[in-house]
Amino acid sequence: MTSHATPRTAPRTVVISGGGTGIGLAAARCFARDGDTVVLIGRRAEVLERAAAGIEGAVACPADLTQPEEAARAAAFVAERFGAVDVLVNNAGGSGGLEPAPETKDPLTVVAHDWTVTFRLNTLTAVLLTEALRDHLASPGGRVLFLSSIAAYRGSGSGAYAASKAALHPYVHDLARALGPRGVTVNIVAPGVVDDTEFFGDRMTQARHQRLVDETHTGRAATPGDVAETLHWLASHAASHITSQVLQVNGGAERGH
């Protein structure tokens, strides 16, 4: 009987931004399960160190990816220590709720602050790290993955977060076109509501959570593992001919009822 199983590949180097908690941490555990070496990047050193300590072979690299020099430093660390990057998962981001509030209450200044902060957190972090590591991506076989959101399709209330995630979509398409000849694929995953993350902070009420769950066809919120396993598959040999795609993981919520 002929076996069609995909041959096991050698351990890979996997770089995950925002890898200390939530989806990023779940993804790190998925890749580590295969014996891959995981590099966790994020602003909070103590969170990264704690996460890395719980994953065999994981390495923490604290860096503020909103700053070009910090992204360059992180990329230099990865390149010097590991050489080629097989998988890059751009997961860092957030709603901006953990950032300092503006010093003024002037309405337009507040709007400018909120939009600037949100784009720095969700768009600039991903673009800067990707560009910093671009020449170090394994060729062929490299995988670049981004985290978007259902908000990119439906809005996010203020519009800022949704816009910052939607901005990644054309970047992914351009990057996929540019890196395709090198044998590198580029894709984006757009989750809906995900439990057990820090995204909503204390702003998620029980009523709001239930409303979001009711919008799904599956009757539940996603877990970080749901999204992590999707990222893991997109980085696998099985997905080697999938690129420039946006894959939604939201239980059908984006389609509505």
TAJOQUI-V427564 format. One record per backbone hydrogen bond with DSSP energy under -0.5 kcal/mol. NH is the residue of the N-H (numbers start at 1). CO is the residue of the C=O. E is the energy in kcal/mol with one decimal. If there is no record, write none. Layout:
nh->NH co->CO e->E
nh->NH co->CO e->E
//
This chain:
nh->14 co->12 e->-0.6
nh->14 co->37 e->-3.1
nh->15 co->87 e->-3.0
nh->16 co->14 e->-0.5
nh->16 co->39 e->-2.9
nh->17 co->89 e->-2.5
nh->18 co->41 e->-2.5
nh->19 co->16 e->-0.7
nh->19 co->41 e->-1.1
nh->21 co->18 e->-0.6
nh->24 co->21 e->-0.8
nh->25 co->21 e->-1.6
nh->26 co->22 e->-2.2
nh->27 co->23 e->-2.6
nh->28 co->24 e->-2.2
nh->29 co->25 e->-2.1
nh->30 co->26 e->-1.7
nh->31 co->27 e->-2.3
nh->32 co->28 e->-2.5
nh->33 co->29 e->-1.7
nh->34 co->30 e->-0.6
nh->34 co->31 e->-1.1
nh->35 co->32 e->-1.9
nh->36 co->31 e->-1.8
nh->37 co->12 e->-2.8
nh->38 co->36 e->-0.6
nh->39 co->14 e->-3.1
nh->40 co->38 e->-0.6
nh->40 co->59 e->-3.2
nh->41 co->16 e->-2.6
nh->41 co->39 e->-0.5
nh->42 co->61 e->-0.8
nh->45 co->43 e->-1.0
nh->48 co->44 e->-2.3
nh->49 co->45 e->-2.8
nh->50 co->46 e->-1.9
nh->51 co->47 e->-2.2
nh->52 co->48 e->-3.1
nh->53 co->49 e->-2.0
nh->54 co->50 e->-0.8
nh->54 co->51 e->-0.9
nh->55 co->52 e->-1.5
nh->58 co->55 e->-2.0
nh->59 co->38 e->-2.6
nh->61 co->40 e->-3.0
nh->63 co->42 e->-2.8
nh->65 co->63 e->-0.9
nh->67 co->64 e->-1.9
nh->68 co->66 e->-0.5
nh->70 co->67 e->-0.6
nh->71 co->67 e->-2.3
nh->72 co->68 e->-2.4
nh->73 co->69 e->-2.0
nh->74 co->70 e->-2.5
nh->75 co->71 e->-2.3
nh->76 co->72 e->-2.4
nh->77 co->73 e->-2.2
nh->78 co->74 e->-2.3
nh->79 co->75 e->-2.8
nh->80 co->76 e->-2.5
nh->81 co->77 e->-2.1
nh->82 co->78 e->-3.0
nh->83 co->78 e->-0.7
nh->83 co->79 e->-1.3
nh->84 co->82 e->-0.6
nh->85 co->136 e->-3.0
nh->86 co->13 e->-1.5
nh->86 co->84 e->-0.6
nh->87 co->13 e->-2.0
nh->88 co->143 e->-2.7
nh->89 co->15 e->-3.3
nh->90 co->88 e->-0.6
nh->90 co->145 e->-3.4
nh->91 co->89 e->-1.3
nh->99 co->96 e->-1.5
nh->110 co->106 e->-2.5
nh->111 co->107 e->-2.2
nh->112 co->108 e->-2.6
nh->113 co->109 e->-2.4
nh->114 co->110 e->-2.7
nh->115 co->111 e->-2.6
nh->116 co->112 e->-2.4
nh->117 co->113 e->-2.8
nh->118 co->114 e->-2.2
nh->119 co->115 e->-2.2
nh->120 co->116 e->-2.2
nh->121 co->117 e->-2.3
nh->122 co->118 e->-2.2
nh->123 co->119 e->-1.9
nh->124 co->119 e->-2.6
nh->125 co->120 e->-1.2
nh->127 co->123 e->-2.4
nh->128 co->124 e->-3.0
nh->129 co->125 e->-1.9
nh->130 co->126 e->-2.1
nh->131 co->127 e->-2.7
nh->132 co->128 e->-2.2
nh->133 co->129 e->-1.8
nh->134 co->130 e->-0.9
nh->136 co->133 e->-1.8
nh->137 co->134 e->-1.1
nh->138 co->85 e->-2.8
nh->141 co->183 e->-2.3
nh->142 co->138 e->-1.5
nh->143 co->86 e->-2.2
nh->144 co->185 e->-2.4
nh->145 co->88 e->-3.2
nh->146 co->187 e->-1.5
nh->147 co->90 e->-1.5
nh->148 co->146 e->-0.6
nh->148 co->189 e->-3.4
nh->150 co->191 e->-2.5
nh->152 co->149 e->-1.6
nh->153 co->150 e->-1.8
nh->154 co->150 e->-1.6
nh->155 co->151 e->-2.8
nh->158 co->156 e->-1.3
nh->163 co->159 e->-2.5
nh->164 co->160 e->-2.3
nh->165 co->161 e->-1.8
nh->166 co->162 e->-2.8
nh->167 co->163 e->-1.9
nh->168 co->165 e->-1.3
nh->169 co->165 e->-0.5
nh->169 co->166 e->-1.2
nh->170 co->166 e->-0.6
nh->171 co->167 e->-0.9
nh->172 co->168 e->-2.5
nh->173 co->169 e->-2.0
nh->174 co->170 e->-2.5
nh->175 co->171 e->-2.7
nh->176 co->172 e->-2.8
nh->177 co->173 e->-1.9
nh->178 co->174 e->-2.0
nh->179 co->175 e->-2.8
nh->180 co->176 e->-1.6
nh->182 co->179 e->-1.5
nh->183 co->180 e->-2.2
nh->184 co->179 e->-1.7
nh->185 co->142 e->-2.1
nh->187 co->144 e->-2.3
nh->188 co->245 e->-2.5
nh->189 co->146 e->-2.8
nh->190 co->247 e->-2.6
nh->191 co->148 e->-0.5
nh->191 co->189 e->-0.6
nh->192 co->249 e->-1.7
nh->195 co->222 e->-2.8
nh->203 co->200 e->-2.4
nh->205 co->203 e->-0.9
nh->209 co->205 e->-2.5
nh->210 co->206 e->-2.3
nh->211 co->207 e->-2.1
nh->212 co->208 e->-2.2
nh->213 co->209 e->-2.3
nh->214 co->210 e->-2.6
nh->215 co->211 e->-0.9
nh->216 co->213 e->-1.6
nh->217 co->251 e->-3.9
nh->218 co->251 e->-0.7
nh->222 co->193 e->-2.4
nh->226 co->223 e->-0.7
nh->227 co->223 e->-1.3
nh->228 co->224 e->-2.7
nh->229 co->225 e->-2.6
nh->230 co->226 e->-1.1
nh->231 co->227 e->-2.3
nh->232 co->228 e->-2.6
nh->233 co->229 e->-2.1
nh->234 co->230 e->-2.4
nh->235 co->231 e->-1.4
nh->236 co->233 e->-1.8
nh->239 co->236 e->-1.1
nh->240 co->237 e->-1.8
nh->242 co->239 e->-1.8
nh->243 co->241 e->-0.6
nh->244 co->186 e->-3.1
nh->245 co->186 e->-0.5
nh->247 co->188 e->-3.0
nh->247 co->245 e->-0.6
nh->248 co->246 e->-0.6
nh->249 co->190 e->-2.1
nh->253 co->250 e->-1.8
nh->255 co->252 e->-1.2
nh->256 co->252 e->-0.7
nh->256 co->253 e->-0.9
//
